[in-house]
Each structure stands twice: as C-alpha cells, then as structure tokens.
C-alpha cells in the first residue's frame, strides 16, 4: 500500500508527517546508542532497564502513529474503491501485525 505522506490530521491536537515519524526514529536510535554506552560503562542495571522501557514505549508510540496513518489511508481507499473488501482486509492485516508484535 502506498502512503501519502502529506500532513494529515490525526486528532484535534496534532498532525503527523513523514518528517515527524523520521524524527521519532532518530530519537529512538539515539536512545539505543545511549543504552549501548551505559552497558559498556557498566552503569546501574535498573537505569539501563528504565531506558530500555523508554525505547520500547517510544517504538510502540511510533508504531501506533504509523498504524493510525495506515488506517486513514485504508479508509480513504475503501471509500473511493469498488473493492472495499480488499481495503478492509489490508487494514485488518495491519492491525493483526501490529498487535501481535506489541503483545510479545
């Protein structure tokens, strides 16, 4: 499925764009590098685990935003398409994929 990355309104409070998603993942990348440094420097295990939890939460949030964007695209495609069943199947696959990942 092709994404249209123009800014779309996700909620009344914020818009999300491709650049926003990329910034999130760059921040996550920095957090992971920080965790690597903490391990190399033998930092406190509780502090490292706290940072790991923060990375997991950040990845889940980014995934939620991507899923939200994908959902909007699927809904728009379903409304404009004669093959609504295919659009709903694509949306269902996306939800199942994300939910099975976050439940692990």
C-alpha contacts under 8 A as a table, 3 or more apart, distances in Angstrom:
res1	aa1	res2	aa2	distance
3	X	70	X	7.31
3	X	73	X	6.99
4	X	73	X	7.72
5	X	8	X	7.90
5	X	17	X	5.92
5	X	18	X	5.52
6	X	17	X	6.14
6	X	18	X	7.49
7	X	15	X	6.14
7	X	16	X	5.70
7	X	17	X	4.75
7	X	18	X	7.82
8	X	15	X	5.72
8	X	16	X	6.21
8	X	17	X	7.06
9	X	12	X	7.08
9	X	14	X	6.61
9	X	15	X	4.70
9	X	16	X	6.98
10	X	13	X	7.95
10	X	14	X	6.34
10	X	15	X	5.53
10	X	16	X	6.74
10	X	68	X	7.41
10	X	69	X	7.56
11	X	14	X	5.75
11	X	15	X	7.04
16	X	20	X	5.92
16	X	21	X	7.35
16	X	65	X	7.80
17	X	20	X	5.10
17	X	21	X	6.51
18	X	21	X	5.24
18	X	22	X	6.23
19	X	22	X	5.03
19	X	23	X	6.08
20	X	23	X	5.13
20	X	24	X	6.30
21	X	24	X	5.11
21	X	25	X	6.42
21	X	62	X	6.68
21	X	66	X	7.95
22	X	25	X	5.16
22	X	26	X	6.19
23	X	26	X	5.08
23	X	27	X	6.16
24	X	27	X	5.14
24	X	28	X	6.22
24	X	58	X	7.72
24	X	62	X	6.84
25	X	28	X	4.85
25	X	29	X	6.03
25	X	59	X	7.75
25	X	62	X	7.65
26	X	29	X	4.92
26	X	30	X	6.29
27	X	30	X	5.08
27	X	31	X	6.30
28	X	31	X	4.94
28	X	32	X	6.24
28	X	55	X	6.17
28	X	58	X	6.79
28	X	59	X	7.28
29	X	32	X	5.15
29	X	33	X	6.30
30	X	33	X	5.10
30	X	34	X	6.15
31	X	34	X	4.96
31	X	35	X	6.31
31	X	51	X	7.45
31	X	55	X	6.64
32	X	35	X	5.02
32	X	36	X	6.33
32	X	52	X	7.86
32	X	55	X	7.15
33	X	36	X	5.02
33	X	37	X	6.32
34	X	37	X	5.07
34	X	38	X	6.17
35	X	38	X	4.94
35	X	39	X	6.25
35	X	48	X	6.28
35	X	51	X	6.72
35	X	52	X	7.29
36	X	39	X	5.21
36	X	40	X	6.23
37	X	40	X	5.00
37	X	41	X	6.05
38	X	41	X	5.11
38	X	42	X	6.14
38	X	43	X	5.18
38	X	48	X	6.72
39	X	42	X	5.04
39	X	43	X	6.05
39	X	48	X	7.38
40	X	43	X	7.82
43	X	47	X	7.22
43	X	48	X	7.10
44	X	47	X	5.34
44	X	48	X	6.46
45	X	48	X	5.06
45	X	49	X	6.14
46	X	49	X	5.08
46	X	50	X	6.11
47	X	50	X	5.06
47	X	51	X	6.37
48	X	51	X	5.13
48	X	52	X	6.23
49	X	52	X	4.92
49	X	53	X	6.18
50	X	53	X	5.13
50	X	54	X	6.32
51	X	54	X	4.93
51	X	55	X	6.29
52	X	55	X	5.10
52	X	56	X	6.24
53	X	56	X	5.08
53	X	57	X	6.19
54	X	57	X	5.12
54	X	58	X	6.15
55	X	58	X	5.01
55	X	59	X	6.11
56	X	59	X	5.17
56	X	60	X	6.14
57	X	60	X	5.08
57	X	61	X	6.15
58	X	61	X	5.08
58	X	62	X	6.20
59	X	62	X	5.12
59	X	63	X	6.06
60	X	63	X	4.96
60	X	64	X	6.06
60	X	102	X	7.17
61	X	64	X	4.98
61	X	65	X	6.29
62	X	65	X	5.14
62	X	66	X	6.24
63	X	66	X	5.00
63	X	67	X	6.04
63	X	98	X	7.41
64	X	67	X	5.00
64	X	68	X	6.03
65	X	68	X	4.97
65	X	69	X	6.15
66	X	69	X	5.05
66	X	70	X	6.06
67	X	70	X	4.97
67	X	71	X	5.96
67	X	94	X	7.03
67	X	95	X	7.24
67	X	98	X	7.64
68	X	71	X	5.03
68	X	72	X	6.28
69	X	72	X	5.16
69	X	73	X	6.33
70	X	73	X	5.07
70	X	74	X	6.12
70	X	91	X	7.44
70	X	94	X	7.84
71	X	74	X	5.05
71	X	75	X	6.08
71	X	91	X	6.11
72	X	75	X	5.16
72	X	76	X	6.12
73	X	76	X	5.11
73	X	77	X	6.05
74	X	77	X	5.00
74	X	78	X	5.98
74	X	87	X	5.58
74	X	88	X	7.10
74	X	90	X	7.20
74	X	91	X	6.08
75	X	78	X	5.02
75	X	79	X	6.18
75	X	87	X	7.28
75	X	88	X	7.84
76	X	79	X	5.21
76	X	80	X	6.33
77	X	80	X	5.13
77	X	81	X	5.80
77	X	84	X	7.82
77	X	87	X	6.56
78	X	81	X	5.10
78	X	82	X	7.49
78	X	83	X	6.99
78	X	84	X	4.64
78	X	85	X	7.83
78	X	87	X	5.27
78	X	88	X	7.16
79	X	84	X	7.25
81	X	84	X	5.95
83	X	86	X	5.59
83	X	87	X	6.83
84	X	87	X	5.09
84	X	88	X	6.21
85	X	88	X	5.16
85	X	89	X	6.13
86	X	89	X	4.99
86	X	90	X	6.19
87	X	90	X	5.13
87	X	91	X	6.30
88	X	91	X	5.05
88	X	92	X	6.08
89	X	92	X	5.01
89	X	93	X	6.14
90	X	93	X	5.17
90	X	94	X	6.31
91	X	94	X	5.15
91	X	95	X	6.34
92	X	95	X	5.17
92	X	96	X	6.13
93	X	96	X	5.11
93	X	97	X	6.00
94	X	97	X	5.16
94	X	98	X	6.20
95	X	98	X	5.27
95	X	99	X	5.92
96	X	99	X	5.20
96	X	100	X	5.93
97	X	100	X	5.41
97	X	101	X	6.27
98	X	101	X	5.14
98	X	102	X	6.24
99	X	102	X	5.20
99	X	103	X	6.07
100	X	103	X	5.28
100	X	104	X	6.68
101	X	104	X	5.79
